[in-house]
């Protein structure tokens, strides 16, 4: 083989390596009349989900193969399958999960710009195309989620807050403990615990703060009690956030932040049995 032939073969090989992938999907702007926004139902919160609310003001149906939230404020999860054709509509929701907030021990971050990426086809189109929807910035839902998750993150750097295992019924209430366990430096104070859709939470006795984990202590407990907040059967059947208790806490006298604390499953089961009995719904 001549030297010229070798050069031609190598040139062709290198040219092929640098060419575009035949499977690459081009990005494009959203079709006319199609827009999205972000929303969250109460039932989405416990499962770390939200809704991509699609609006289609055109008369052309649009098929969504999948949708995905992309923003530096949250870990990016794989695209969520949609497999839905959306006709003219003011709002049709496509549910998606979202990743953990990207937090910093230095303080609460500002929410970053976000996009919704979807693979779709419009009308009689045969091939899917990748479309990027810009979410108006700053998005109020994403801003709230970043604030809530990163507030919780900052408290949890210093201490873990949990329900103790030893819950027992005393009279008309269930009594147990809220426990702080050392994880990092700082004095951690719990100022209050709020109720949920199903339970009223209150401290046993008067203390301000409710409990404090001193800078040199490894563990602290506060006695609390729970009583039923609702007794209608429908409430028990539709419980979405029955065990998502908001706890207000601070580190070294700083800003009070909210941490959502849920009892472990065995305690939840015990609380359900108690509430059914206290409400006269047992058996």
N, C-alpha and C positions, 0 to 999 in steps of 0.2 A: 504494500500500500504506500502510495506516494505521500510526501510530507504535506502537500496541499490538501489531499483527501483527509488526512488526520485533522488538520486545522478546521476544515469544513464540518466534520463530524462533531468536534468539540464545540464549535461555535453554535451549531444547532442545538446541542445538549444544553449549553448554558442559557441560550435564549429561551428554551422551554422551561427551565427552572425558574426564570424570572417572570414568566407570564402569569396572568390572572388565573385563579382557580375557576374551573368551569362550573363549580358548585356554589360559587359566591353569590349571595342574594343582594341585589342592589337596594340601597336605602332610598326612600322617597318621602315626600311630604304627604300629609293626610289628604284623602280625597275631599273634594268640596262638600261642605255641609256636615262633615264628620268631626266631632270633637270629644274629648274625654275630660273628666274631673275625678277626684278621689273622694270617697265617703267611707264611713264605717258604721255598721249597725252594732247594737249592744251585744248581739250574739257573736260578732267578729272578735271582740276584745279578748276573751279568754283563749282563743285559738290563734292569736297573733295574725289576724287576717283583716282585709279591707275589701272594698268594692271599687272596681274601675267602672264609673258611671258613664256609659256611652250615649251620646246624643247624635241622632242622624236626622237632619232637616231636609235631606234630599229624598227623591223618590226612588233612589237606587239601593237595592239591598247590598249589604256588605257582610261577607263571611269572615269571621275571626277564627283563625286556627289556634292562636295562643296569645297571651298577654304577659307582660313582665314590667315590674317597677325597677327603674335604674336611677340611683342617686348616691352620691358619696355619703349621705347621712345614714344609710342603712346597708347592711350586707346584701349583696345581690344574690337572689335565689334564681334557680332555673325558671324558664318561662312556664306559666301555668296553662295547661290545655284548656281551650274554650270550646272549640267545635260548635260555634253558634253563628247563625245568620241573623243579622239585625236589620229590620225594615225601618221605615220612618218611625222615629220615637223621640219623645222628649228625654226619656231616661230608661236605659236598660242596663242592669248591673251585671258585671262579670266578676265573680269572687276570685281573689288571689291571696296567697300568703305573702308576708314581707319579712325580711331578715332582721336581725338584731340591730339596734341603733349603734352607730359608731361613736363611742363616748371617750372622754379624756379625763384623767384624774385632776387636771388643771381647772376644771369648771364646766359649766354648761356650754356646749357648742351652739353656734347659730345653724339653723336649718339650711341645707344646701339645695341648689336647683335640682329638679327631678324631671325625668321623662318617663312616658309609658311606651314601651316598644311592643309592637304587635306584628304578626305575620297574617296578612289578610288578602282577600281578592274582592274586587268590586264588580257588581253586575255580572257580565258574561265573561269576565277575565278567567283564564284557565290556570294561570300560574300564581302562586303566592308571592307577595312582595313584602319586604320589611318596611314598616312605616314607624316613624318616631313622632310621638305627640309630646309637645312641650307642655308641662304642667305650669300654670301661672305661678310665679314666684313672688313672695314666699307663700307656700300652700299652708293654710291654717291647720289642716289635719296633721300634716307631716311635722309642722312646728310643735304642735301639742304632743305628738308621740315622741319626738326627740327630747323635749323638756321632761316628760314623765319618765321615760326610760333612763335618761342620763342622770336625773335627780336620784332615782333609785340606785343607779350604779355608784354614785358618789358616796351614798350612805353605806352601801355594801362593801366598799373598800375598807371601811373601818370595822364593821360588825355585821354579822348575820342576825336577822330578826326572824324568829320562828315561834310557832305554837308548841308549848311543851306537850308531852304525851299523856300526862296524867289528868284527864278531865273526868269530873264526877258531878252528879246532880246533887244540888243542895237546895231544898225547897222547890221554888218555881224556876230556878236558874241552873245553868251548867257553869261550873267554875273550873278554871285551870290557870295556866301561866303564859305570859308572853316572855320569851327568852332572848337575851342578847348574848352572842358569843363572839369573842374577839377575833378579828381578822387582820386588822392593821392599826396604826397609831391613831391616837385621838380619844377624847372623851365623847361618848355617844349618849345622847339623851332622847328618850321617847316622850313626846309631849301629849299625844292622844292617840286613841284608836277609834276609828269610825265603824259604823255598822254597814251592812250590805242590804241587798234587796230582801233578805229573809231573816237576818239576825240583828238585834240591837246589842252593841258591845259597850261595856262600861267598866271602869276600874273598880276594884274592890277596895274601898277606903279612899281617902283623899291624899293625893301626893302630887307635887308639882316640881319637877317633871314626874311623869308616871313612873319612869325607871331611868336610872343613869348608870352607864358603864364607865367607871373611872378609868383614867389613862393607864393605870397599873393593874386593873382588874381584867380577868379573862372571861368572866361570866356574870350575868345579873338577870334577875327575874322580877316580874311584876304580876300580882294576882289580878285576873280579870274575870268577868262573867258575861255570859251570853243568854239572851232570852229571844223568843220568836218575835219577828217583826211583822209577819203576815201569817195568817192561818187558813186562807182559802185554798182548796185543793188545786185550783188552777195555778196558783203561785208555785206549788211544789212541782207540778208537772212541767212548768216552763222555766225552771230555775236556770239562768245562764251565768249569773255572777254571785251565786249564793255564798261562796266562800272566798271572795276577793276582798279582803279587809284592808282599807287604807290606813296606814300608820304614819303619823307625822313625826319625823325625827330630825336631829341636827348633830353636827360634829363640831366640837370645840366652840359651842355657842354661836355657830354660824346660822345661815339661812335654814329655816325648817323646810324639809323636803318630804315628799310622800313616797312611801314604799308600800307596794301591794304585797300582803302576806296571806298565804293560804295554808290552812291546816293540812297535815298529811292525811292520806286517804283513810286510815283507820279512825282518826279523830272525826273526819267528815261523816263517816258512816254512823258514828256514835251520836253526833249532833243531829243528824237526820232522824234517827230513831227517837231521840229526846224530843225534837220539835213536833214530830207527828203525835207523840203521846201527850205533850203539853197542849197541843191544839185539839186534842180529842179526835185525831184522825188515825190513830193506830189501829192495826188489825184490819 
